[in-house]
């Protein structure tokens, strides 16, 4: 890469981290305006599907539905979109946005642990140390009186941990989209097709399907989905331009910007415990970064 290309890649990495970092604080605004549970998921998935289909049209791509594509769609829908989103939106009313941002940073640690369990990765001292630091970071966060303002939040921390756990499962189960002849944007579009009716049915059953209304809450929801979709498309470009390992560094920036946005937009302030957990988790992330030939999951935080 030329010096100009390297500079462009670094600027893009920072912008993508800043965009994805908005997710947790915007979700807190959404729930603060009365939107709840699967009702949020339905609108997220419906609007996200519309944006992804717009991207497909711009690129002249269709959406194949064959026996090779459907399992990919199903795995992404379950572990890359629906389960992590469901865990986050149900935990969000009870946890600070900064805590949610730090919890999501566990994704590389979870992915490595699952890869070890499946025999897809080899243990090494640095990466095992990173796994231990990841567990230690969550323990620091969960200690009563350290990171959490209220011990009653602990069950919702455990619920929120399902988000990086789901992403970790998805990154190991889905594998390569190209094996099914899919473009990454097609893979996510097909997953949304499956998520929208499921989200609608569950929102109706839960009684949380609120009609869209002009206001701060639905506006924040639209902004979050729009920004995440654009950043996702940019992330796919960055992987192709600068490589998977370079692009994976966005995980650090997403968490850092999540804390920055939460403090600036929501006025959140954190104790020493959360900052210590944040530092320990960052160290763990650094030690379990993917090997140079590892392929990351491209649809992360949609």
Buried (B, 14 or more C-beta within 10 A) or exposed (E): EEEEEEEBBEEBBEBBBBBBBBBBBBBBBBBBBEBBBBBBBBBBBBBBBEBBBEBBEEEEBEBBEEEEBBEBBBBBBBBBBBBBBBBBBBBBBBBBBBBBBBBBBBBBBBBBBBBBEEEEBEEEEEBBBBBBBBBBBBEBBBBEEBBBBEEEBBEBBBBBBBBBBBBBBBBBBBBEBEEBEBBBBBBBBBBBBBBBEBBBEBBEEBEBBBEBEEEEBBBBBBBBBBBBBBBBBBBBBBBEBBBBBBBBBBBBBBBBBBBBBBBEBBEBEBEEBBBBBBEBBBBBBBBBBBEEEBBBBBBBBB
